[in-house]
Amino acid sequence: MDRIKQLDWDIMILLNDWGNDTVDLIFNIITHKFYAIPLYVVLLFILYKKLNRKELIIAIVTIAIMITISDQLAMLFKNTLVQRLRPFREPALDGLISKVGKSGGTYGYYSGHASSAFALAVYLWHHFKASHRNLGYFMFFWAALVAYSRVYLGVHYPADILTGAIAGSIIGWLCFKLYRYLEFRFRESETPQP
């Protein structure tokens, strides 16, 4: 376990804050959910054009459920189950890494940002892979950027974002399955019985 921890620290030192003020600003923008609102509006518009009214409502509800589960599960791990100090709070790393971003708290395992970004990417991939495949690829690229930004800014270790990406991908897949189930149930309930 100590070797894994040391590897995580070594990768953290390598990937953390290698840029300049411009790169710092870019990663602070990428990591901040507020700046992603235009992207979310575009995604919602594409879903609006692609789905009928009931499907869109089901999609919005399942996305809300997905993000809630993703955030709350990450918080449970961070603050209750694991309680691993964030890199910039780790005394052994003092002076070895930079904290460029704002802190999200004392503990960091695992990354809610990475989890939510990958949950959304996986969920939307299943919606877009037939009609908007390039947008699906872009969402994975965006999720990877969001995840990496957390390491660059000094608020998460690589293991935090890797775990978040895996957890988020599973949550995204399960919530898409929930979407399909609810869509099927509503369609079935509307089918006239002979």
Summary of the structure (lengths in Angstrom):
residues: 194
radius of gyration: 18.8
end to end distance: 63.1
largest distance: 74.0
contacts: 612
relative contact order: 0.17
helix: 77%
strand: 1%
